[in-house]
């Protein structure tokens, strides 16, 4: 992995940690970021901003493609990984879809359950195919 790829991977991990904290504390991402002693790097902030902006869209898409899995029944980390990935896909200068999907699968492997990677991959692949202008 290139140096930029490694930096972005760590940024995605940090963004997921912040999303998780916001979810567990039932607070906005903006509030959590504002309370941090060390400001995250600009890529983390950009992903979080897009994720927060498109959260409702992400949840609608996840619900649409997670057949027989209501959003509230999906594991918290899986839901957050997918929401983060959709938020990143919606960015104007987003990485290629394959990179975003690979990163989401890796996050699911590391931070969630054994079956999460394939679950996340299946849903995000369907979402990506139905988003306009995805490469």
Secondary structure, 3 states (H helix, E strand, C coil): CCHHHHHHHHHHHHHHHHHHHHHHHCCCHHHHHHHCCCCCCHHHHHHHHHHHHCHHHHHHHHHHHCCCCCHHHCCHHHHHHHHHHHHHHCCCCCCCHHHHHHHHHHHHHHHCCCCHHHHHHHHHHHHHHCCCCCC
